[in-house]
Amino acid sequence: MSTTREAVAPLVDAGTRTRRFGRAALAALVLLCGLTLLAGFANKDRCTGPEFDQWGRTQPDYDVRNKEEVCYSDIQHLWIGRDVDRHVFPYVHGSITPKGVLVGGVVEYPVLTGLLIWGGAIFAHNDAEFLLFSALLMAPFGLATGWLLGKLARWRALLWAVGPPLVLYAYHNWDLPVVFCAVAAAYVVQRGWGRRGADRPLLDRALVASVLLGLGFAFKIYPAIFVLPLALHVLTAQRGRYDVAGAVKVALASIVTVVVVNLPFAVFGLEGWKASFAFQGMRRVDITTNSVWYWSMRPFMSDDAMQAIVGVLSPMTMLISFGLACWIGWLRWTREGVYPWIPVSAAMLCGFLLLHKVHSPQYTLWLVPMLVLMRVPLTWTFAYFAADLAMGIGIFRWYYAIEQGQPSGIYDGFSAQAVVIGVWGRAALLVALFYLFLKSDVVPSARERVADHLAPSPPPSPAKA
């Protein structure tokens, strides 16, 4: 094996030189990312001020402007209604009413996002300052994500750094930290850390990645689904046998991380901690959820029937999509010798976005790193960006038309048509990307491309399995 590595070393160096992405290029990428984040803040800041009422709510005509001018932000909106403006520490003293109203400082997000919300409000006196301080807290996560993607995928990371989703959604909600956790997990598995880098044992890298995914769960839920393909990657990595102990350790690392982060809140404010999960469970599929369930079922049945059916079908079909992705990944491993955990994770994310009962606009930020890391034709990415733009702009213009009593039917204007294009265009593209991700490879460096093919891990023999 050492002879083989020595033989390919010149090829690795030559490939690296040919495709060089040095510090200057990486700095330029991060700078562009910073400018895009600034544009994203300016886009949301258009909705703030110039005056404020006694509660710190933007005046005049806040509820009209945020839709008419397409500058709505959950961050600004939730300044009022969750005791954020009162600087109440989240969860500890809160609960949820029988009607699903959160009180006492509870927010509808996992605990690390709750802390982030509280931190952004500490020095704020109105919704404009809250938006500003929240943006300052989250911007480093957006920049770090750009840096990591640049290290992994070179100029392809421009899809993140200057793409329309970062302008539209960087400060729409609190999603930049969770995206960073997911990308950082992929980075440490691919590249490791410190001087040893990728020469560290796979299990060590996977354990750190699992901790990062657990932290991601404590910001927003979705990174937790990546733990399963990561564990399968470790399970099948050793030649001739399954590493069951390693796979279990990877799963436990994420579980322990989630428990450690959540335990203080569960101990000191159990009702408030449970309330955030109860809120999501009680959320109804409606015109604000943007999911295929609402658009495909609501015209043909009563609201109560739709809620009952979606409550069963949504989680069931999501789990089926996860299982299908993992199984197809297993088939690839039997052919190629390496379990494709990032392609499988990307496909699982597509299943989540397509089949969850809620598809908030900013979820596109979750998908963009996968479009960067996976070797799929850029035309698919640009098509998704186009459908997402139609949705991200059209939905608020459509809400504005409805609230102002303007004609809002499908034949009355482009806003309703844009929403239909966005909903079904994204849905069709997510189905296609589910397939494309599972048949594609990760975009690696030249060194990783050679190393990945030096010693593939074949399936173990039946006797050793």
Stockholm file with secondary structure:
# STOCKHOLM 1.0

chainA/1-465         MSTTREAVAPLVDAGTRTRRFGRAALAALVLLCGLTLLAGFANKDRCTGPEFDQWGRTQPDYDVRNKEEVCYSDIQHLWIGRDVDRHVFPYVHGSITPKGVLVGGVVEYPVLTGLLIWGGAIFAHNDAEFLLFSALLMAPFGLATGWLLGKLARWRALLWAVGPPLVLYAYHNWDLPVVFCAVAAAYVVQRGWGRRGADRPLLDRALVASVLLGLGFAFKIYPAIFVLPLALHVLTAQRGRYDVAGAVKVALASIVTVVVVNLPFAVFGLEGWKASFAFQGMRRVDITTNSVWYWSMRPFMSDDAMQAIVGVLSPMTMLISFGLACWIGWLRWTREGVYPWIPVSAAMLCGFLLLHKVHSPQYTLWLVPMLVLMRVPLTWTFAYFAADLAMGIGIFRWYYAIEQGQPSGIYDGFSAQAVVIGVWGRAALLVALFYLFLKSDVVPSARERVADHLAPSPPPSPAKA
#=GR chainA/1-465 SS CHHHHHHHHHHHHHHHHHTCCCHHHHHHHHHHHHHHHHHHHHHHHTTSCSEECTTSCEETTHHHHHHHTTCCCHHHHTTSSSSTTTTCCTTTTCEECTTSCEETTCCSSCHHHHHHHHHHHTTCSSHHHHHHHHHHHHHHHHHHHHHHHHHHHGGGGHHHHSCHHHHHHTTTSSCHHHHHHHHHHHHHHHHCBTTTBTTSCHHHHHHHHHHHHHHHHTTSSGGGGGHHHHHHHHHTCSTTSCCHHHHHHHHHHHHHHHHHHHHHHHHHCHHHHHHHHHHHHHCCCCTTTCCHHHHHHGGGSCHHHHHHHHHHHHHHHHHHHHHHHHHHHHHHHHHHSSCCHHHHHHHHHHHHHHHSSCCCGGGHHHHHHHHHHBCCCHHHHHHHHHHHHHHHHHHHHHHHHHHTTCCCSTTTCHHHHHHHHHHHHHHHHHHHHHHHHHHSCBCCCHHHHHHHTTSCCCCCCTTTC
#=GC SS_cons         CHHHHHHHHHHHHHHHHHTCCCHHHHHHHHHHHHHHHHHHHHHHHTTSCSEECTTSCEETTHHHHHHHTTCCCHHHHTTSSSSTTTTCCTTTTCEECTTSCEETTCCSSCHHHHHHHHHHHTTCSSHHHHHHHHHHHHHHHHHHHHHHHHHHHGGGGHHHHSCHHHHHHTTTSSCHHHHHHHHHHHHHHHHCBTTTBTTSCHHHHHHHHHHHHHHHHTTSSGGGGGHHHHHHHHHTCSTTSCCHHHHHHHHHHHHHHHHHHHHHHHHHCHHHHHHHHHHHHHCCCCTTTCCHHHHHHGGGSCHHHHHHHHHHHHHHHHHHHHHHHHHHHHHHHHHHSSCCHHHHHHHHHHHHHHHSSCCCGGGHHHHHHHHHHBCCCHHHHHHHHHHHHHHHHHHHHHHHHHHTTCCCSTTTCHHHHHHHHHHHHHHHHHHHHHHHHHHSCBCCCHHHHHHHTTSCCCCCCTTTC
//
